[in-house]
């Protein structure tokens, strides 16, 4: 009788739960070890672009999440005074990339993912330590306060300050401070009517996006020394953004100090030698932590998860398939952060003028920044066997899952 392979996932965030669901569908016995007392993530939203939604299709969750999309109408980039630098629309994005952009609360996505797992799969309050990465001739071992777990595959989805990454690659410097901090909040704002937007200032940015149910997701970023925190972060936001265009003042007026989350941003500046060692695969921020300026951190973790499962949990094949793409997206996120958080007055003015001129000459400029990212498709079903309306088969390359027409 063939033995069922066992996988242990360290971390019950979005990437870890997606990996667990995908590996479960691939026939592995999966256990998720989450050190927090519950799976409920901090009160913030996540943006899922078409690439991540296609990955969720692989585990049967894509359409459920698409149904949560609220069409946002026109949107784009603005200046702090309210002038539009570039415009786009949800319909244009869907036409360009073959699917919508969905904004939803992280807790909603986590709940949907956990429902895809058998009862007892997730163990909370389980602080896990990678004791041995394993090899071809021995399983990997994960240690908890309740004992050790042996596994054919360990998925290290333990976040930006991954302890497993340090075990696998002790000489790697880890993450570096990206040079800016972020604030996030999700609040009710019934009756609010505004176009979804991101606003770029000098060394600062702000984004406001409507969610379903009368909720609003807002975020801000500012170039500032690491480690800074205010006694009242809402007051800090009022000081920095209170005179920006509507609806920024209205959002801040409706928020309370307890609604605001603040985190310094870190990223992996020196790529890892690999996304695996032995029987352990690093996933999400543990493998390729990136600034949030492209909104791809969670999206790339979801991609990681379905590609790992597609390769039957083979960590080496997973590295070959994922590292070139995810590292490239991370580099683009770093470049995006430098552009939209530049601090030079002259540079900011030149940037805004160029964006305005280019958007007039080439409408849809904002969407072009996601070419090669949002159009990604998974290497496995339902996409690997997809056919076009002309009957020409679409096949995916093993490295990045991109689709090519075959005759």
C-alpha positions in Angstrom: 0.0 0.0 0.0 1.4 3.4 -1.0 2.2 5.6 1.9 0.6 9.1 2.0 3.2 11.8 1.9 3.1 14.2 4.8 3.6 18.0 4.6 4.0 20.4 7.5 3.3 24.1 6.9 4.9 26.6 9.3 2.7 29.6 9.4 -1.0 30.0 9.0 -1.1 33.2 6.9 -2.5 33.6 3.4 0.5 31.9 1.7 0.7 29.0 4.2 -3.1 28.3 4.1 -3.1 28.4 0.2 -0.2 26.0 0.2 -2.0 23.7 2.6 -5.1 23.7 0.5 -3.2 23.1 -2.7 -1.1 20.3 -1.2 -4.2 18.7 0.3 -5.8 18.7 -3.2 -2.6 17.1 -4.5 -3.1 14.2 -2.1 -0.7 15.0 0.7 -1.5 14.8 4.4 -1.1 18.4 5.7 -0.7 20.0 9.1 -0.5 23.7 9.6 1.4 25.0 12.6 0.5 28.6 13.5 2.1 30.3 16.5 -0.7 32.8 17.1 -3.7 31.8 19.1 -6.0 32.2 16.2 -5.9 32.6 12.4 -7.5 36.0 12.4 -5.0 38.4 10.7 -4.6 42.1 11.6 -7.4 44.3 10.5 -6.3 45.3 7.0 -7.3 44.5 3.4 -5.5 42.7 0.6 -5.6 43.4 -3.1 -5.8 40.3 -5.3 -4.9 40.8 -8.9 -5.8 38.4 -11.8 -2.7 36.4 -11.4 -3.5 35.4 -7.8 -7.2 34.9 -8.6 -6.1 32.4 -11.3 -3.9 30.6 -8.8 -7.0 30.4 -6.4 -8.9 28.8 -9.3 -6.5 25.9 -8.9 -7.9 25.2 -5.4 -11.5 26.0 -6.4 -11.7 29.3 -4.7 -11.2 31.8 -7.5 -14.9 32.5 -8.3 -15.9 32.7 -4.7 -13.4 35.5 -4.2 -14.2 37.2 -7.5 -17.8 37.5 -6.2 -16.5 39.8 -3.5 -15.3 42.4 -6.0 -16.9 45.8 -5.9 -16.6 47.5 -9.2 -14.8 50.7 -8.5 -15.4 52.7 -11.6 -12.7 55.2 -12.7 -9.6 55.4 -10.6 -5.9 56.0 -10.9 -3.1 58.3 -9.7 -3.6 61.8 -8.1 -1.5 64.6 -6.6 -2.1 65.7 -3.0 -4.1 68.6 -4.3 -6.4 66.3 -6.2 -5.2 66.6 -9.8 -5.4 63.3 -11.8 -2.1 62.2 -13.2 -3.3 59.0 -14.7 -6.7 57.3 -15.0 -7.8 53.7 -15.4 -10.9 51.7 -14.7 -11.8 48.3 -13.3 -13.2 47.3 -16.7 -10.0 48.3 -18.5 -8.0 46.3 -16.1 -10.3 43.3 -16.6 -10.0 43.6 -20.4 -6.2 43.9 -20.3 -5.5 41.1 -17.9 -8.4 38.8 -18.3 -9.9 39.3 -14.9 -10.8 41.8 -12.2 -8.9 43.3 -9.3 -10.5 42.3 -6.0 -10.1 44.1 -2.7 -11.2 42.3 0.4 -10.5 42.0 4.1 -7.7 39.6 4.9 -9.8 37.9 7.4 -12.3 37.0 4.7 -9.7 35.4 2.6 -8.2 33.5 5.5 -11.6 32.1 6.5 -12.3 31.0 2.9 -8.9 29.3 2.7 -9.2 27.5 6.1 -12.6 26.2 5.0 -10.8 24.3 2.2 -8.9 22.2 4.8 -10.1 19.1 6.7 -10.9 19.6 10.4 -7.9 19.5 12.6 -5.4 20.5 9.9 -4.6 23.8 11.5 -3.1 23.9 15.0 -2.9 27.4 16.5 -0.7 28.3 19.5 2.0 26.1 18.0 5.3 27.8 17.8 7.3 25.7 15.4 11.1 25.5 14.9 12.8 23.9 12.0 15.0 21.3 13.6 16.4 19.5 10.5 15.7 20.4 6.8 16.0 16.7 5.9 17.5 15.2 2.8 16.8 12.5 0.2 17.5 9.8 2.8 15.7 11.3 5.8 12.6 13.4 6.5 12.6 17.0 7.7 11.9 17.6 11.4 9.9 20.4 12.9 9.9 20.9 16.7 7.0 22.3 18.8 6.4 22.5 22.6 4.3 19.4 22.2 6.9 17.3 20.3 8.4 16.8 16.9 6.9 16.4 13.5 8.5 14.5 10.7 7.6 15.4 7.1 8.4 14.6 3.5 7.9 18.3 2.9 8.1 21.4 5.1 6.6 24.6 3.8 8.2 27.6 5.6 5.6 30.3 5.3 6.7 32.0 8.5 6.9 35.6 7.2 9.3 38.4 6.6 11.5 37.6 9.6 11.5 33.9 8.9 13.3 31.8 11.4 13.3 28.9 8.9 15.1 31.0 6.4 17.9 31.7 8.9 18.2 27.9 9.5 18.4 27.1 5.8 20.8 30.0 4.9 22.6 31.2 8.0 25.0 33.3 6.0 22.3 35.3 4.2 21.9 38.8 5.6 18.1 38.6 5.7 15.9 41.6 5.2 16.9 45.3 5.1 14.8 48.4 5.9 13.2 49.7 2.8 13.4 53.3 3.9 9.7 53.9 4.7 6.9 53.0 7.1 3.3 52.2 6.3 -0.1 52.7 7.9 -3.2 50.7 7.1 -6.9 50.9 8.2 -10.2 49.4 7.3 -13.2 51.4 8.6 -16.9 51.8 7.8 -17.8 54.9 5.8 -21.4 54.4 4.7 -22.5 56.5 1.8 -19.0 57.6 0.7 -18.7 58.0 -3.0 -15.2 58.4 -4.5 -13.0 57.0 -7.2 -10.5 54.5 -6.1 -7.1 56.2 -6.1 -3.5 56.3 -5.1 -2.0 59.7 -4.4 1.7 60.4 -4.7 3.3 63.3 -2.8 6.9 64.0 -2.0 8.2 61.2 0.1 4.6 60.2 0.9 1.7 58.4 -0.6 -1.9 57.6 0.2 -4.4 55.2 -1.2 -8.2 55.0 -0.6 -10.3 52.1 -2.0 -14.0 51.2 -1.4 -14.8 47.7 -0.2 -18.1 45.9 -0.1 -20.5 46.6 2.7 -19.8 50.3 3.1 -16.2 49.7 4.2 -13.2 51.7 3.1 -9.6 50.5 2.9 -6.9 53.2 3.2 -3.1 53.0 3.4 -0.3 55.5 3.6 3.5 55.4 3.4 6.1 57.9 4.2 9.9 58.0 4.1 11.1 58.1 7.7 13.8 56.6 9.9 13.2 53.0 11.0 11.6 52.3 14.4 9.5 55.4 14.7 6.1 55.2 16.3 3.7 57.9 17.5 1.6 57.7 20.6 -1.5 58.4 18.5 -1.0 57.1 14.9 -4.3 58.7 13.7 -2.9 62.1 14.8 0.3 61.3 13.0 -1.7 60.6 9.8 -3.7 63.9 10.3 -0.4 65.8 10.6 1.0 64.2 7.4 -2.1 63.9 5.2 -4.9 66.0 6.8 -4.7 68.7 4.1 -4.8 66.2 1.1 -7.7 66.0 -1.3 -11.1 64.4 -0.5 -11.8 61.8 0.7 -8.6 61.7 2.8 -9.8 64.1 5.5 -13.2 62.3 5.7 -11.4 58.9 6.2 -9.2 60.3 8.9 -12.2 61.9 10.6 -14.0 58.6 10.7 -11.1 56.6 12.0 -10.1 56.1 15.6 -6.5 55.6 16.9 -7.3 51.9 17.4 -8.1 51.5 13.7 -4.6 52.4 12.5 -1.9 49.8 12.0 1.7 50.9 11.5 4.6 48.8 10.3 8.1 49.6 9.0 8.7 48.0 5.6 11.5 45.6 5.0 12.5 43.6 2.0 15.1 41.0 0.9 17.7 43.0 -1.0 20.1 40.2 -1.8 18.2 37.3 -3.4 18.4 33.9 -1.7 20.6 31.2 -3.2 17.4 29.1 -3.6 13.9 28.9 -2.3 14.6 25.5 -0.8 17.1 23.3 1.0 16.7 19.6 1.6 13.0 19.0 2.1 12.1 22.5 3.0 10.5 25.1 0.6 10.4 28.8 1.6 7.2 30.6 0.5 6.0 34.1 0.4 7.8 36.8 2.4 10.1 34.1 3.8 11.5 33.7 0.3 11.1 37.0 -1.5 9.9 39.8 0.9 9.2 42.9 -1.2 7.9 46.4 -0.7 4.1 46.6 -1.0 4.2 49.3 -3.8 3.0 46.9 -6.5 0.5 45.1 -4.2 2.1 41.8 -5.0 3.4 40.4 -1.7 0.4 38.2 -0.9 -0.3 37.6 -4.6 3.2 36.1 -5.1 2.7 33.9 -2.0 -0.5 32.5 -3.5 1.4 31.8 -6.8 4.1 30.1 -4.8 1.6 27.8 -3.2 0.0 26.5 -6.3 3.2 26.1 -8.1 4.8 24.1 -5.2 1.8 21.8 -5.2 1.9 21.5 -9.0 5.4 20.1 -8.7 4.2 17.5 -6.2 6.0 19.2 -3.4 9.4 18.8 -5.0 11.4 21.8 -3.5 14.1 21.8 -6.2 11.6 22.0 -9.0 9.7 24.7 -7.1 12.8 26.8 -6.9 13.4 26.5 -10.6 9.9 27.4 -11.4 9.3 30.3 -9.0 12.6 32.0 -8.2 13.2 33.8 -11.5 9.7 35.3 -11.6 9.2 36.2 -7.9 12.7 37.8 -7.6 12.0 39.8 -10.8 8.7 41.0 -9.3 10.5 41.9 -6.1 13.0 44.0 -8.0 10.1 45.8 -9.8 8.5 46.5 -6.4 11.7 48.1 -5.1 11.9 50.3 -8.3 8.3 51.3 -7.8 8.9 52.3 -4.2 11.8 54.6 -5.3 9.5 56.2 -7.9 6.4 56.9 -5.9 8.2 57.8 -2.7 11.0 60.0 -4.1 11.9 62.9 -1.8 13.5 65.4 -4.2 11.2 68.4 -4.9 12.5 68.8 -8.4 12.4 65.0 -9.0 8.8 64.8 -7.8 7.7 67.7 -10.1 9.4 66.0 -13.1 7.9 62.7 -12.2 4.4 64.1 -12.0 4.8 66.1 -15.3 6.0 63.0 -17.1 3.1 60.9 -15.8 0.6 63.5 -16.8 2.1 63.8 -20.3 2.4 60.1 -20.8 -1.1 59.3 -19.6 -2.5 61.8 -22.2 -0.4 60.3 -24.9 -1.0 56.7 -23.9 -4.2 56.2 -21.9 -4.0 53.2 -19.6 -0.4 54.0 -18.6 -1.1 53.0 -15.0 -2.1 49.5 -16.0 1.0 48.9 -18.1 3.0 48.8 -14.9 1.4 45.4 -14.3 2.2 43.8 -17.6 4.1 40.6 -17.0 2.7 40.4 -13.5 -1.2 40.4 -13.6 -1.3 38.3 -16.8 0.5 35.3 -15.2 -1.3 31.9 -15.3 -0.7 28.8 -13.3 1.2 25.9 -14.9 -1.5 23.3 -14.0 -5.3 22.8 -14.6 -7.6 24.5 -15.3 -5.2 26.6 -17.3 -2.6 24.2 -18.7 -5.4 22.4 -20.6 -7.2 25.6 -21.6 -8.2 26.1 -25.3 -8.9 29.3 -27.2 -12.1 30.0 -29.0 -10.3 29.0 -32.3 -9.5 25.6 -30.8 -5.8 26.2 -30.5 -4.4 24.7 -27.4 -2.6 26.7 -24.8 0.4 25.2 -23.1 2.3 26.6 -20.1 6.1 26.7 -19.7 7.4 24.8 -16.7 9.3 27.8 -15.4 6.8 30.6 -15.1 3.4 29.2 -16.1 3.0 31.7 -19.0 0.8 30.6 -21.8 1.9 30.2 -25.4 -0.2 29.2 -28.4 0.6 26.0 -30.1 -0.5 25.1 -33.6 
